């Protein structure tokens, strides 16, 4: 969608406030009272003009004026044009300065200072709230990531995977060795307790023997009971 001249005009004035702050924290350049407007200074050779509005796209071409002096300034430009504007401004400025008293200028300057302090405090509080929200959001994201990692780890863990670390590790290959299967299983249960494996991931006796067989451990029934061959406890 193409922007309209009205939208461009308003956007430029928003840009001026973004760059220089609100006009009312400044003194009017003519009378010294509190400014109300950012007024175009009529000095931009590339000024824009449309729908009865004139503006500069450069935020450097705006000055802080009160509403009365803003109107006088624009009227002076329309009356004498750019060529005579400086001389007309030099004539009007002393009149504007004389329009208000030094006491009023001093009071309004104090008001602007107080307002500036309040604005700074509001901005600081706003930034603090934003920081707190961002910190809370980041903490929540970290919690979610940790929970997701835990879930993925649990999904990846099977009863068979709990053998890793026990064999090889606690139970090792040993050529010619024999080990009672029951002793190996009890060692596995003790190891699971030490490692704090959830009960649902621990292998039962029959699964334990099957997984060992899948890993090449021979199991036979002997006079001593079920015996594992070629392995020993480390």
N, C-alpha and C positions, 0 to 999 in steps of 0.2 A: 504494500500500500504506500502510495506517494504521500509525503508529508505536506501539509498546507502551510502557507505563509504564517498563519496564526500559530500553528504548532511549532514552527521554526523559531518564531519570535519568543514564545514562552520557553522553549528549550534553552535558548541563549541566556535568558535571564536566570534560569535554574543553574546554568553553568557558571554564571557570574557569582551566584551565592555559594556554589560549591567551591570555587576558587578563592573567593575573598570574604566569605561569611555574609551574614545578613547586614543590610545597610544600616540598621538601627543600632549597631554597636560602633558606628563611626560618627564623627562630627560632620555636619554639613560643610562642604568646602566654601560656601558663600557666607552663611550667617554664623557658623560656629555652634549652632544648636544641634539637636539630634537629627541625623539623617533618617529618611524614610524610604528613599528610592535609590536604585542604581540607574543613573541617567546616562544615556549615550552622549559622548562628547562631540559628536559631529566631525571627528577628525579622520575617519577611515575612508580612504579613496575607493575602497571596494565595498562600501556599505550596501546593504540590501534594502530594497524598498518594494512594498507590495501591500495592497489593500489598505492604503492610508497609513501604514506603519513603516518606520525606518529603523534599522538596527545594524549593528556590526557583529560579525561572527567571532571577533576577537574579544576576549574578556578584558583585555588591557584598555579598551576604549570606553570604559564606564567610570563615572565618578559618583561619589556619595553626595546626595543633595536631599534637603527636606522637600516636601511636596510643593510648597510655595515657590521655592527657588528653582525647582525642576520645571515648573510651568513657565516661570520667567525666562529660564534658559532656552527652552524650546521656542518660546514666543520670540525671543531675541534672534534666534537663527532664522526663523521664518520672516522676520522683519528686515534683517540686514544681510542675511546670507553668510556663507563661510568667510568671504573676504573681509567683512566688517565685524565678524563675531568677536574677535579678541578685544577690539576697542570697546564694543558694547558691554562685554563682560567686565572689563576694567571699570566701566562707568557704573554698572549695576552692583558690583560686589560691595563697595562701601555703603551703599544704601541698604543692602541686605544685612550687613554687619551692624548697622545702626538700628535696625528694626527690633533687635532684642538686646537686653541688658547683659552686662558682664556677669551679674549675679545669676541670671537665668542660665547663661552658658556654663557657669561653674556648677550649678545644681544639676544640670543635665549631664555634665561630664561625670559627676559622682554617680548619678543613676546608671550611666552606661558602664562605669567600672563595676558597680555592684552586679549589674545584669551580666557582665562578662564573666565574673566569678561564678555566678549561678549557672551560666551556660556551661562553663568548664566542668563544674561539679556534676551537672546533668549528663554531660558527655562521658565523663569518667565513670559514673554509675552505670550508664548504658553499656559502655565497653566492658565493664566488670561483669554485668549480667550476660553479655554475649560470650565472654570468656568462660564463665561458669557453665553456660549451656553447652558450649563446645566441649569443655572438659568432661561434662556428664555424658555427652553424646559419644565422645571417644572412649570413655570408660565402659559404656554400654556395648559399644562395638567390640571392644576387647573381650568383654564377658561373653558376647555371642560367639566370637571367633574361638575362644577357649572351649566353650561348650560344644561348638561344631567339631573342633579338633578331637575332643574327647569322644563324641559320638562316632566320628569316623574311625578312631582308634578301636573303639569297642566293636564296631561293625567288622573291622578288619581282623579282630582277634577271634579265633576259633579255639575249640578245646585242643585241637591238634597243635595250634601255634604255641600253647603254653609249654610244650615240650622244649622249645628252643631256649637255651640257657641252662636247662637241666641236662639235656643230652644233645651234643656233648657239653660238659661242664661239671655237674655233680656226678653224673654217670658218664664214664668214658670207655672208649674201646680199649680192650686189654687182651692181647692174643693169649689164648689158652686159659683165660680166667673163667670162673663160674660164679654165679650170684643167684641166691634165692630170689625168685620173682617177687615174693611178698616183701622182702627187704627193700628191693628197688622201688616198689610201689609206695611203701611207707616213707622212703626218702623223698619221693616225688611229692607226696602230700605235705610233708614238713617244709619242703622247698616252696610250694605254693603258698603256705601260710606266711613264710618269711617275706615272700614277694607280694603278699596281699592281693593275690589274684581273686577276682570275684568268683563265688562258688559256681555260677553258671558257666564259667569258662574252664573249670577244672575237669580233667578227664576222670571217668570212673575206671575201675580196675580193668575191665575187659577192653575198653577203648585204649587204655594205656598200653596193654600188651599188644594190641593190634597195631598201634602206631609204631611201637618199637620194632615189630616184625616188618612193617613197611619200610623201616629205616635199616633193615639188614641184621637185626638182632635175632639170633636163633633162640627158640624157646622149646624146651622138651620137659616131659615128666620123668623124674628120676626117683631114686629111693628117698631122696631128701625133699621131694615135692617138686613143684614146677620150678624149673631152673632156667636161667638165662645164661647163654654161652657167649664168650668173647667180650664181655663188659665187666666193669667193676666200679665201685664207688670211689671217687677221687679222695 
